[in-house]
Structure formats: C-alpha cells, structure tokens
C-alpha cells in the first residue's frame, strides 16, 4: 500500500495550494532544499513526473482531499 509520511502529506497539501518550494519552506520552517527533497520522494512514491500529477494522483487515491488543508502549520 502507498504511504506518504506526515511531512510529505503536509508538503503535498501546500503544493496543491500552488505554493513554491520557498513558500512551503517558510510555512513549515524548513529549507527550500528540504522541500525539494520531500517533493522528489513524493513523485517517486506516486510514480508521477510533476507536481500537478502528484496532486491529482494523491487526491484520486484519497491521500489528500481536493479542498483546503485541514490543519495548516503557521
């Protein structure tokens, strides 16, 4: 079964919202490079090529909702 870590799900929620790696890093208080690494792992786990496909795949499989994130970190 496909599993993403809690942090990967947080990152993917913000990708769905159209945030850049830099913006996600600021929101989650991690570096943009760490965000990039999370996204690369997400793409591999979901077997997709880009951020849009990752979001579509995650929504379709029920990993994330198609609406606003349920709990946002400040």
C-alpha positions as CSV (number, residue, x, y, z in Angstrom):
1,X,0.0,0.0,0.0
2,X,1.1,3.5,-0.8
3,X,2.1,5.6,2.2
4,X,3.4,9.1,2.5
5,X,4.9,10.4,5.7
6,X,3.1,13.1,7.6
7,X,5.6,15.7,6.4
8,X,5.2,14.6,2.8
9,X,1.4,15.0,3.1
10,X,1.9,18.5,4.6
11,X,4.2,19.4,1.7
12,X,1.7,18.0,-0.8
13,X,-1.2,19.9,0.7
14,X,0.8,23.1,0.1
15,X,1.8,22.1,-3.4
16,X,-1.9,21.6,-4.1
17,X,-2.4,25.2,-3.0
18,X,0.1,26.4,-5.6
19,X,2.9,27.3,-3.2
20,X,6.6,27.3,-4.3
21,X,9.3,25.4,-2.5
22,X,10.5,28.6,-0.9
23,X,7.0,29.4,0.3
24,X,6.4,25.9,1.6
25,X,9.7,26.1,3.4
26,X,8.8,29.3,5.1
27,X,5.4,27.9,6.2
28,X,6.8,24.7,7.5
29,X,10.0,26.3,8.9
30,X,12.3,24.0,6.7
31,X,14.7,24.9,3.9
32,X,13.5,25.0,0.3
33,X,16.1,22.2,-0.4
34,X,14.4,20.0,2.2
35,X,11.0,20.8,0.5
36,X,12.5,19.8,-2.9
37,X,13.7,16.5,-1.4
38,X,10.3,15.8,0.0
39,X,8.7,16.5,-3.4
40,X,11.2,14.2,-5.1
41,X,10.3,11.4,-2.7
42,X,6.6,12.1,-3.3
43,X,7.0,12.0,-7.1
44,X,8.8,8.7,-6.8
45,X,6.3,7.1,-4.4
46,X,3.4,8.2,-6.5
47,X,5.2,7.3,-9.8
48,X,4.4,10.6,-11.4
49,X,6.5,13.2,-13.3
50,X,5.5,16.5,-11.8
51,X,3.8,18.4,-9.0
52,X,0.4,18.6,-10.8
53,X,0.3,14.9,-11.4
54,X,1.3,14.2,-7.8
55,X,-1.6,16.3,-6.5
56,X,-4.1,14.7,-8.9
57,X,-2.8,11.2,-8.0
58,X,-3.0,11.9,-4.3
59,X,-6.5,13.3,-4.5
60,X,-7.7,10.4,-6.7
61,X,-6.3,7.8,-4.2
62,X,-7.6,9.7,-1.2
63,X,-4.3,10.6,0.3
64,X,-5.2,14.2,0.4
65,X,-8.5,16.0,-0.1
66,X,-9.4,18.1,-3.1
67,X,-10.2,21.1,-0.8
68,X,-8.4,23.3,1.7
69,X,-5.8,21.7,4.0
70,X,-7.4,20.6,7.3
71,X,-4.6,21.7,9.5
72,X,-2.2,24.4,8.4
73,X,1.1,25.0,10.2
74,X,1.9,28.6,10.8
